[in-house]
Amino acid sequence: MSRPRTTKVRDVVKELMQPLATRTPHPSRRPPAVDRIGAHTVKSLLSRFGSPLCVFDEDRLRLAYRNMLGAFRALWPKTRIAWSVKTNWLSSIAAVLRSEGALGEVVSGFEYGICRDLGIPGKDIIFNGPWKSDAELKQAFREEAWVNIDSHDELERVLKLANGLKKPAKIGLRVNVKLNYPPWDKFGFRVDESVTFEAARRITGHKKLILAGLHLHVGTYVPDVSIYRQGMEALVGLALRLEAELGCTIESLDMGGGYATRNTLRGVMLPGAATAPAYEDYALAVTAPLLAHEKRFKRPPTLTLEPGRGLIDEAAKFISTVLAVKRPEGSQQTAILDVGVHILPTAYWYEHEVSPVRDDGRPLGHWRLAGNLCMQIDVIREEVVLPELEPGDRLVIHDVGAYNFSQSMQFIQLRPNYVMIRGKEAHIIRRAEVPADARGPEMLPRHLVSEESRTSALLRPAD
Ligand SMILES: Cc1ncc(COP(=O)(O)O)c(C=O)c1O
């Protein structure tokens, strides 16, 4: 009776010992074809905007915002969301979220300017980050933006600058808590150190500053909701102590971002879709300490959230074209795509889901997907099961909205079109780059200008 079973196991082991190149994936691993994004066919988007193409879905972004806010407000009605601009600084994304009511969360003067250009008033901007210049701080105070102080050195500058303020400014203190490994401790003040309390005392002792908030960002892509609960417990503990001992009123407790998405981290066994908590799970964890101590606050504080990837990741896809196929004998077959890591840097840490655009029943295989850059590490997926690929085939790469545009670079290739769909409409929100976009700021020192150089607008001599 046991013979057939033994044979089967032996067959499976034999199969597993084969190099990937010669293995046949089980038919159940055939990925469904994706030939539409929202109301648009992939074909129509490509014929209008070319390949590669990054497609943002406005309706999905709005839905994500509403779902997240709804999940938190169901438990803590005084919740507000500030969009983490660095996650994707395209103005159209910030404009969509602003129209839903989001504040802007910025970490540089550059990002502050993006919000102001969209008409977001200072009072709806939260200014975080380890470095803010004096000029940026002055502008933020003048425009009543909310500044979270990151370090003792920054505090010293703020205490001096504040002397010149016409009216007192509300500010927050960023803190860090040792919760995860490696600890997210580059930013802010250690929550439990006496010097942190001293910093708070110096703020409350300044007649032009009002200590009105605490800020904590526990990390990025954090699927363990207990970290959020512990983080909020620490914030609540410090806030209550500050209210009791320094007489201040903590109006906002800011839990930052880090909410995981269904993307799968490289090297992690379970898919992100199975491990990413729902907004409701995060809401339960974050609000539990608030609800437990609600009555002890002078006034229940506003809960501020700063999601980045948790809002935008799943609202964007890349459409890509297979440029070439390589089948070296005995080793992994590879398809070269027109999407490289210069526009998809998250391929370094995510195993992005990839779908064929059509499936006419070709045999399945294990594929390595590489980008079009002349660089060995330009790999989008080390191994993915797809139907047989040929040059000209189209693929959809999912959940690419966070950090890809803002961390993209002009390395070897320029950036393509970025579009936003809204129902049946499709709008370019960033046109494909031309060489002048990349080379415009360059200058050629006079001694390098030769007879042959074309010192055109693109290569003008430096005076
Ligand atoms: C202060 C702050 N808020 C919000 C975010 C957004 O993080 P995420 O995109 O992981 O939600 C970050 C990113 O690291 C951050 O540093």
The ligand as an ORCA input file, in Angstrom:
! r2SCAN-3c Opt
* xyz 0 1
  C       7.184     60.813      9.935
  C       6.632     59.881      8.925
  N       5.303     59.832      8.741
  C       4.755     59.017      7.813
  C       5.525     58.194      7.020
  C       4.855     57.300      6.020
  O       5.214     55.975      6.207
  P       4.484     54.787      5.406
  O       4.619     55.083      3.951
  O       5.221     53.554      5.796
  O       3.049     54.796      5.846
  C       6.915     58.202      7.194
  C       7.790     57.317      6.389
  O       8.756     56.744      6.800
  C       7.485     59.075      8.177
  O       8.817     59.135      8.365
*
